[in-house]
Amino acid sequence: MNKSIIKITSALLILTMLAGCSAQEVKETTAEPSDTSETSVTTSETTTEATTVATTETTEEEIVYDCEPQIPDEYTKIYKGGEAGTVEQITYTAKAYVGDGEGGEKKAYVYLPAGYDPNGKYNVIYLMHGMDGSENSWGLNKPSCELKNILDNLIGNGDIEPLIVVTPNCSALGGKNRQDLEPYFKFGNELRNDLIPYIEKNYATYADYSKKGYDLTSSREHRALAGLSMGGLQTINVGMCECMDIFSWFGAFSPANITDSDSAKSKNTTKSEYKFDYFYLICGTYDKASMGMSETAAKEMPEICGEFIPNENFTFQKEPGAHDWPIWYLGIYNFAKIAFAK
């Protein structure tokens, strides 16, 4: 597996850099989701420019897993079947992995399932935002949000195992401004060294945490990494290229394609002896920022690397939509069911 996975992750990076879209062209519609009460209504901010349907070369039979094309309406509403999950804000210490800056405190949100047992064991999804986003982007900072409703309903209705979801700020400390790309490509260091150990020290996961050091690899099949736009790109170049030993499930929702010299820094691939359990990729057919790269990658991956087997451990889902929240919510809805089905 090791040689082939290195080959495909390098190929993905090349596709990313050659996709012909600048960092500014990929700036997302990442306005934070609004509060939701009885019903969470998501509105698309699709621009006129983005309404041209991208050309399609791949066929559904080749690459599409049996994913739902839309979220059931009741799953976007506040869960009525009993106890709902809770959300906590955490503050953890992170080192500075960019430049000569010093480390500092960072915040993240943690979703805990209904009936959370501090003595139990839970799978964890680390869910990342897009460029210019923050730990607030998925809405867990608000009293009610669509992400929480989706998770509560998936768990409450028995679709997935109770799990923990973490929404961090995915830009490593040390960047000069919010448009710096290097902090996004260096975030894997923070995941490995700072955030995951904090979560596994303070919450009930499958890891055998020890402050003296512990083996993150032994519980990798119980960790998933996913994200939207820039977070989707990070899922590929940080997760699959650098952190295959600590994650086994990967979800990229409208991954950004960025042409920039800093993206070359993400080529620090390490030899991996580990297989991934699943790679899920979703994109809206009206998404001019991401659809071209996603379509090309979906076609090339199984051809270049036999480890990517459509309908077994790899899915490319394309649905009508733009570079916007309806696709990203659908992404986490389907990905959670793929990774941690009950």
N, C-alpha and C positions, 0 to 999 in steps of 0.2 A: 504493500500500500504506500510506503513512504515515498518512493520515487514518483509514482503516478500522481499522488496528491500534491506534491511540490510542483509538478508540471502544470496541473490544472489551476492551482492558485496563482502561479506566475502568469498563466494565460489570461486569467480573469483580470489581473492588474493591467496587463497590456490592453485588453479590451476597454478597461476603464479609462486609461489614459489616451487611447486613440479614438474615443467615441465622438470627438469633435465638439465638446460642450465645455465652455469655460466655467470657472467657479461662479461667476456672477450669473451666468445663464441658468444655473441649476438652483438658484435661490428659491427655497420652498415656500409654499403657502403654509406657513407654520404658525399662524395665529393660534393662540392657545384656545382649546375648546371651551365653550361657554358652560356655565353651570347647568345641570339637568335636574329636574324634579321628577314628576310622574313619568314623563316621556323625554328621552334625549333625542333632539332633532339635530341632525347634522346637515349643514348646508355646504354645498360645493362652491368654492370661489374660483371656479374654472374661468380662465381668461378666454377671450375670443381666439387668441393665437393658439391656445392649447386644444381647440376643438377639432382640429384636423386629425382624423384617425390615422395612427401610424400603420405603415405597411407591415404585413405579416407574412413570414415565410414558413414558420413552423406550423404544424397541425396539432390539434388538440389530442389526437390519438397518440402522437409521439411523446408528449411531455406533460400532459395534464392529469393530475391526481383527482380523485373524486372529492373535490372541495366544494363547499356550498357557494353559489354565486352571489349570495347576499345574506346578511345577518337577519335571522327571524326578528320581526318587530318586537316581540315580547322580550328578546334578549337585550334590547337597548333601553328597556324600562327598569325602574327600581325593582329588585327581586322581591316577590310577594310570598314566596313559599316558606318563609321562616327567617332564621337569623342570617344577617348579611355579614360580609367581611368588614374589616376595619383597615384604616390607613394610619401609618405613623411617619413622622418626619425624623430623619436621623442626621446627625452631624458626625463626620469621621475625619480623621487627619490623613491628608495625602501629601506625598512628596511632590516636588516640582520636577517634571520629566522633560521640560523644554527650557533651553537657555540656562542661565545661571541663577534663576530665581529661587526663592525659598518655598518650602512647602507651606501648607496652611489647612484651614478647615474647609470642608465642602459639605454640601447638604444633598440629601436624596430622599425619596419617598419609598415606603415599603408597604405593599398591600399584603395583608394577612387574611387567610380564608376564615369563614365562619367556624367557630369552635376550635380555633387555633390552640394547639397543645404545645406548650414550651418544652415538653419532654418527648414530642413526636419526631417525625422525620418528614421533610417536605422538599419537593422539587422546587427549583428556583429559575425564573426567567429574568434575565437582565435586559431591560427594554430601553432602547436608546432613541434619542430625539434627532431632529435635523439641524442643519447649520443655523446659527443664531438662536437655537433653542436652549432649554435649560431643564433642570429637574421638574419644572412645572409644566412642561409642554404636553405631557399626556393627561394632565388635568387632575392628578391625584392630590393636588394642593387645595382642591375645592370640595365643598360639602357633598356634592354629587357630580359624577362625570360618567361619560359613556364607557370609558375603559373599566371602571369599577362595576358598572351595571353588567357589562359583558362577562366579566370574571365571576361575579356573584351568581349570575344565571347559569353559566357553564358548570360551575361547581355545584350549585344548588340543584340543578336538574340531572346531575350525575353524568355529564358528558366528559368531564375531566377529573383527575384526582385533585384534591385540595392542594394548592401550591402557593408559593410566595412570588410576588413580582416586585422587582426593584427598578425604579426610574431615576437614574443618576443624571448629573450634569456630565456629559460625555466629552468635554474638552479638558484635557489635562492642564494642570496649573503651569504657568510660565509663559503663556502666549502673550504677545504684545497687544493684540486686539481680537475682537470677536470673529474677525474674518480670517485669522491665522488658520492654516490647514494643519500645520505640524502638530498642534495639541490634539487634534482628532486622531491622527495616525499614531500618536504616542500613548493613547488612552489605554491600550492593552497592558502597559506597565502598571497603571493605577488599578486596573481591574485585578490583576494578579497579586499585586503586593499590598494594596490598601483596602479596596472596597470589598472584595470577596472575603478576605480574612475577617473584616469587621462584621459582615453579615453572618458568617459562620461561627463567630464567637458569640454573637448576641441573639441569634435565632436558631430555630430547630431545623437543621438541614441534614443531609445524609453524610456530611463530612465529619471526620473525627478531629475537630479543631484542637490545636494546642498552641499556646503562645510561644512555645519553644520551637515551633515549626511543625508542619504536618504535610501529608501527601494530598495535594489538591486533585491529583490525577485519579485517585481511587474512587472518587465520587463524580467524575466528569459526566457520566450518563444521566445524572440527575440535575445537570445545569444546561440551560439554553441561553443563547445570545440572539437578540433580534433588534431591528430598528428600522426607522423610516428615513428615506432619502440619505442624508449624510450618515445617519445611523445604520442604514442598510449597506452603504459602502463600507463602514467600519466592520459590520458583521463579516464581510468578505475578507478585507485586507488586514484587519486586526484579529478577528475571530478565527477564520479558516487558515490564515497564513501564519499566525503567531501563537494562537491559543488553542490549537486542536487538542493539546494534552489536558486542558481543563474544561472544555466544552464539547458536547457531542451533538447538540441540536442547534441549527442555524436558520434564521428567518430574515430575509431581506425584502423590505417593502418599498417599492419604487427607489431602488438604490441609485444614489447620485453617480453621475459620470463626470469626473473632473480632470481637466487637462492643466496640470500645474507642475512646476519643478519639484515642489514639496511632496507631491504624490510619489515620487521616486523613492522617498524615504520609507514608504510602506513596503518596499521589496525585501525587507529583512526577514525573509522566510527562514524557518528553522525546520530541520528534518523531523518528520513526524512518523512515528510508528503506529499512530492511532487512526482507527476508522471513525467516520462520523455516522451517526444514526440517521440523520435526515437534513437535507437542505431544501428549504421552501422559499420560492421566489414569486412575488406578485407585483403586477404593474397595471396601471390603467391604460387602456388602448388610446386615450386622447393625450397621454403624457409625453409631450415632445422632449422633455428634459431627460427622461429615463427609459422610455420604451425601446428605443433603438438598441442601446447597450444590453438591456435585459433580454430582448429577443435574440440578439446575437449570442450572448452568453448561454442562454438556454439551449440553443441549437448546437453550439460548439462543445459544451462541457461533456455530454455523453460520448461525442466523437473522439475527443482528445483523451479522456480518462474513463476507463471502463468501470471505475468505482462509482460513477454517477449513473444510476439505473432508474430511468423514468418509471414512475408509479410504484417504485419500491423504496427508494431513499432520496428521491429528487422529484420536485414538482415545480412547474412554472404555471402559474395561474394568471390569466389576463382577463379583465372584466372592463366593461365600459366605465370610464372614469378618468379623472385628471390626476395631477400631482397634489393630492388633497386627502383630507381626513376620511372620507368614505372608503377609499381603498385601504388606508392604513388600519382603520378599525376592522375591516374585513380580514386584513392580514393577520392581526393578532388573534382574532376569533378562530380562524382556520388553523393557524400555527399552533396555538395552545392545544387544539384537539389532536393534531398530528403528534406533537411531542409528548404530551402527558395525558392521553386518553385513559379513561377509567376502565 
